[in-house]
Amino acid sequence: MKVTAEGIRAVAANNPFDRGARRACFAATETIFGLARMVELGRVNPKDEFRVFRSMNEARAWLGLPPEGAADE
């Protein structure tokens, strides 16, 4: 896969969600984390709520969801 600065900017600018909708990205590898952080930092509207996490449970907590494997899922 070829990743370019222009491509990262296009992904960052394309927000199909409503304003204020929280979006979390769980990055399982350093490469995914770095690419997702570029998207996070390149957001056109700083009010877009997009964050990158290294832990699934941190991402879920930020979204207001119970931890992975919780009984009430």
C-alpha positions in Angstrom: 0.0 0.0 0.0 1.4 3.4 -0.9 0.7 6.2 1.6 1.2 9.8 0.7 0.9 13.1 2.5 -1.9 14.0 0.1 -3.7 10.8 0.9 -3.4 11.3 4.7 -4.8 14.9 4.3 -7.8 13.5 2.2 -8.6 10.9 4.9 -8.3 13.5 7.6 -10.6 15.9 5.8 -13.3 13.3 5.0 -15.5 13.0 8.1 -18.7 11.1 7.3 -19.9 11.4 10.9 -22.0 14.1 12.6 -20.0 17.0 14.3 -19.3 16.0 17.8 -19.4 12.2 17.1 -16.6 10.5 18.9 -14.4 8.2 16.8 -11.6 6.1 18.4 -8.9 4.2 16.5 -7.2 1.3 18.3 -3.8 0.9 16.8 -2.4 -2.6 17.3 1.0 -1.8 15.7 3.4 1.1 15.6 2.8 1.6 11.9 -0.9 1.9 12.3 -0.5 4.2 15.3 1.8 6.5 13.3 -0.6 6.7 10.3 -3.6 7.2 12.5 -1.9 9.9 14.5 -1.2 11.7 11.2 -4.9 11.6 10.4 -5.7 12.8 14.0 -3.3 15.7 13.7 -4.5 16.6 10.2 -8.1 17.1 11.0 -9.6 20.0 9.1 -12.0 20.9 11.9 -10.3 20.6 15.3 -13.8 20.0 16.9 -13.9 16.6 15.2 -13.5 14.1 18.0 -11.0 11.6 16.7 -8.4 10.0 18.9 -5.9 7.2 18.5 -5.2 4.7 21.3 -2.7 1.9 21.9 -5.2 0.1 24.2 -8.6 -1.1 23.2 -9.9 -0.5 26.7 -8.6 3.1 26.7 -10.4 3.6 23.4 -13.6 2.1 24.8 -13.4 4.1 28.0 -13.0 7.4 25.9 -16.1 6.3 23.9 -18.1 5.7 27.1 -18.2 1.9 26.6 -17.4 -0.8 29.1 -14.1 -2.6 29.0 -13.7 -5.4 26.5 -15.1 -8.6 27.8 -17.3 -6.9 30.4 -20.4 -8.9 31.3 -22.9 -6.2 30.2 -21.7 -6.0 26.5 
